[in-house]
Amino acid sequence: MIYGVDVLTFHDVLEICKKPNKAKLNKAAKEQILKSQKNVQQIVESDRCVYGINTGFGPLCDTKISADETAQLQYNLIISHAVGVGKPIDKEFSKIMIIAKVHALSKGFSGVSLDVIERLILMLEKDIIPVVPEQGSVGASGDLAPLAHLVLPLLGLGQVWEGDQVTNTMDVLEKHNLEPLTLGPKEGLGLINGTQFILAHAIKGLEKFEYLLDLADITAAMSIEAYRGSASPFKKELHDIRPFEGSKKVAARMLKFLKGSENMIAHEDCERVQDPYSMRCVPQVHGASRNAFEHLRSMAETELNSVTDNPIVLSAEESISGGNFHGQLMALPLDYATLAAAELGNISDRRSYLLLEGKYGLPRLLTESSGLNSGFMIPQYTSAALVTENKTLCFPASADSIPTSLGQEDHVSMGSISGRKFNQVLGNLVNILAVELMFAAQGLEFRRPAKCSKIIEENFAVLRSKVTKLEEDRLIGQDMLAIASLINERKFIVK
């Protein structure tokens, strides 16, 4: 993969995170970078006033800066903008930010030098990963504060991860015999203007969401097996006449997962007319969430392959001060995806509740000795609490805007908050699905000796490798955590 030249997917970025040497700069990319740097240098040597190159920033855009002061200007920009607060984002998020920033700068419209870009690549390869606080961006001129923290190590400042520990940057640079860099004209601005914090949260969220969408289908199929629901709502003919791609895909998967099930055969001659919506409408609800996933993927991959800093340097004669750094284009799809992820948990909790009601041959609370034992009563409380927490996180951050920079930045996206909330909801969804999987597996115990479909039996065995059937009350909170670990480790078979 070639930075600045190839069109990258979000999967490509995740692969580069694991193997940084998978991506490099080739001759064409280096020529783009050097040409852009030369254009900036010619602007500096001219008498023209160009924002961010020989002027101040934001409301100080009308203050001219001399050529002798340009290096100090860029240094001051970085240190003054590194004002993030809160816990550090996960190390992998910082890696994604570096990859996305390098790819954008390497397109040759930013004026950032080859030395700076190669240092960022070197940091990735040597696992010198900056510590970036999670709060402080309004997603306006991009992610100013987080990106300032991301590039502080170029100056020998800030902190970096050393394994799982946080260390002062200079201590690590000395170990690698590296000196801090001095930034040239426009370089500080090119480094901290952009949407890489928002984009990193979108990419990491897409990775989680993709698996959880598949797992939600498997979990629903296991619950339907335990409930002895009907497979007829998943027939192809039904979804061909309302042909949304997401629902068509989910319906086909549900038929595949339930094929050959003895529980489905047992249901054929029962007197039940139809199942509740949380069983019957899985294709429509899960499918809508899949549609949202595809929308976010499309938007994120467009953003990944875009130039998002400011100003854009087209030539030595022309630069444009525009708004490519504005996060709104990512904030809206992130808010949409947050709602879609929350809905997977909402409908999952309803299926969990149905399995506790004691209907159609299942014991109440999924235990044969209720009264003395509470059975699975309380895990559904946890699920309900997480579902409600997710609902509160669904308020769209992009609906808000607070003017900043003395009104120069008078509309901001809050996309960084959208990205953080999206990942919080996905984290809660893991535990909601863990509860449903626990309930569904217990329900299947009461359907024996009937066999499920092959894939459901395989997933039942995965779950039972860590959690046994509940006979009487025990610390089932530990069971929930064990199932959540299986989810996070991607042990369940979802294809």
C-alpha positions, 0 to 999 in steps of 0.5 A, spaced: 500 500 500 502 506 498 501 512 502 498 518 498 497 514 492 493 508 493 485 508 495 485 505 502 479 502 505 478 502 513 480 494 513 487 497 510 488 502 515 487 496 520 492 492 517 497 497 517 496 498 524 498 491 525 503 491 520 506 498 519 511 496 514 505 494 509 504 501 507 510 506 504 512 512 500 514 511 493 517 515 488 510 518 486 508 520 493 515 523 494 514 527 488 508 530 490 510 531 497 516 535 495 512 539 490 507 541 495 513 543 500 516 547 494 510 551 493 509 553 500 517 555 500 515 560 494 509 563 497 514 565 503 519 568 499 513 572 495 510 578 498 503 575 498 499 574 504 497 567 505 493 564 511 497 560 515 503 560 511 505 568 513 499 570 517 497 568 524 491 563 525 483 563 526 481 570 528 489 572 528 489 571 520 490 578 518 496 579 522 502 578 518 508 574 520 515 575 517 519 570 514 524 569 520 518 568 525 515 562 521 518 556 525 517 560 531 509 561 529 509 553 527 512 551 534 507 556 538 501 553 534 502 546 536 504 547 543 498 552 544 493 547 541 495 541 545 490 543 550 486 536 550 483 533 557 480 527 559 483 519 559 488 518 553 484 514 547 486 507 546 493 506 543 490 503 536 486 510 535 492 514 535 496 509 530 490 510 526 490 517 526 497 517 524 496 513 518 490 517 516 494 523 517 500 521 513 496 518 507 492 525 507 499 529 507 502 525 502 497 527 497 501 533 496 496 539 497 499 541 504 506 543 504 508 539 509 515 536 508 518 529 506 522 529 513 516 530 517 512 525 514 517 520 514 518 521 521 511 520 522 512 513 519 518 512 523 514 513 529 509 508 527 514 503 525 518 503 531 511 503 536 513 510 538 505 512 539 503 519 542 498 519 548 492 523 545 487 525 550 480 524 549 476 530 550 477 537 547 475 537 539 469 541 537 470 538 530 471 545 526 478 546 524 478 539 524 481 536 531 485 541 533 487 539 540 487 531 539 492 532 533 496 537 536 497 532 542 499 527 536 504 531 533 508 534 540 513 528 539 515 531 533 518 537 537 520 532 543 514 534 547 508 530 550 508 523 552 508 517 548 506 509 549 512 505 551 508 498 551 502 499 555 506 505 559 506 512 558 513 515 558 516 522 556 517 523 549 524 525 549 526 519 553 524 514 548 527 519 542 534 518 546 533 511 546 532 511 538 537 516 537 532 521 534 532 528 535 526 533 535 524 536 528 524 544 527 517 545 523 517 549 517 512 554 514 505 551 514 507 545 517 504 546 524 498 548 521 498 542 516 499 537 521 493 539 526 488 541 521 484 535 519 479 530 521 483 524 523 481 524 531 474 523 528 476 518 522 480 514 527 473 513 531 469 511 525 474 506 523 475 503 529 467 503 530 466 500 523 471 494 525 467 493 532 460 494 528 461 489 522 462 483 527 457 485 532 452 486 526 454 479 524 454 476 531 447 479 533 444 475 527 447 469 530 444 471 537 437 472 534 437 465 531 439 462 537 434 465 541 429 463 536 431 456 536 430 457 544 423 460 543 422 455 538 419 461 533 418 461 526 423 461 520 417 463 515 418 471 516 425 470 513 423 467 506 426 470 500 419 472 497 417 476 503 424 481 502 424 481 495 418 485 495 421 490 500 428 490 497 432 493 502 439 491 502 440 490 509 434 486 510 435 482 504 442 480 507 439 478 514 433 474 512 438 470 508 443 469 513 437 467 518 434 462 513 441 459 513 442 459 520 436 455 522 436 450 516 436 443 519 434 445 526 429 440 529 426 446 533 424 449 527 420 442 525 417 442 532 414 449 531 411 447 524 404 443 527 404 448 533 398 453 534 402 459 535 400 464 529 406 469 529 412 471 534 413 478 537 416 483 533 423 482 536 423 475 533 419 476 527 422 483 525 429 481 525 431 482 518 427 489 518 431 491 524 438 488 524 437 490 516 436 497 518 442 497 522 446 494 516 444 500 512 447 505 517 453 501 517 454 501 509 453 508 509 458 510 515 463 505 511 462 509 505 463 516 508 469 514 512 473 511 506 471 517 502 474 521 508 480 517 509 482 518 502 481 526 502 485 532 504 482 535 510 487 540 512 487 548 510 489 552 506 490 547 500 496 549 496 494 548 489 501 551 486 506 556 488 501 561 485 494 559 488 492 556 495 485 556 497 483 557 505 476 553 505 473 548 509 475 541 508 477 540 515 470 541 517 467 535 521 460 535 519 461 530 513 463 525 518 459 527 524 452 526 521 453 518 519 457 517 526 450 519 529 446 515 525 451 509 526 450 510 533 443 510 533 443 503 529 448 500 534 443 502 539 437 499 536 441 492 535 441 492 543 434 494 544 431 489 540 436 484 543 434 486 550 427 484 548 428 477 546 432 476 552 426 478 556 421 473 552 426 468 554 424 469 561 417 469 561 416 462 561 412 460 555 412 455 550 415 450 554 421 454 557 421 455 565 420 462 568 426 465 569 430 459 565 430 455 571 426 449 574 427 451 581 425 459 581 423 462 588 429 459 592 433 461 586 432 468 582 435 464 575 436 469 570 432 475 573 437 480 574 442 479 568 436 482 564 436 488 569 443 489 567 441 489 559 435 494 560 440 499 564 445 498 558 440 499 553 437 505 556 444 508 557 445 507 549 439 511 548 441 517 552 448 516 548 443 517 541 442 524 542 446 527 536 452 531 537 452 534 530 445 537 532 449 542 537 454 547 535 458 552 539 462 558 536 469 558 537 475 562 535 472 569 537 466 567 532 471 566 526 469 558 527 462 560 528 459 553 526 462 547 529 460 539 528 462 536 534 464 530 530 469 528 535 463 527 540 459 523 535 465 518 534 466 517 542 459 516 543 459 511 537 464 507 540 461 507 547 455 504 545 458 499 541 462 497 548 455 497 551 452 492 545 457 487 547 455 486 554 447 486 551 449 481 546 452 477 552 446 477 556 442 474 550 447 469 548 447 466 555 439 466 556 439 463 549 444 457 551 440 456 557 433 456 553 436 451 548 438 446 554 430 445 555 429 443 548 434 437 548 434 432 545 432 436 539 438 439 535 439 446 532 442 447 526 450 446 525 452 453 526 448 454 532 450 448 535 458 450 534 456 457 537 453 453 543 459 449 544 463 455 544 459 458 549 459 452 553 467 452 553 466 457 558 459 457 561 456 451 564 448 450 564 445 454 570 442 449 575 442 453 581 444 461 583 451 462 582 456 468 580 453 469 573 456 476 573 462 472 572 459 468 566 456 474 563 464 477 563 466 470 560 461 471 554 463 478 553 470 476 553 469 471 547 465 476 543 471 481 544 476 475 542 471 474 536 471 466 538 463 466 535 462 463 528 458 469 525 459 467 517 
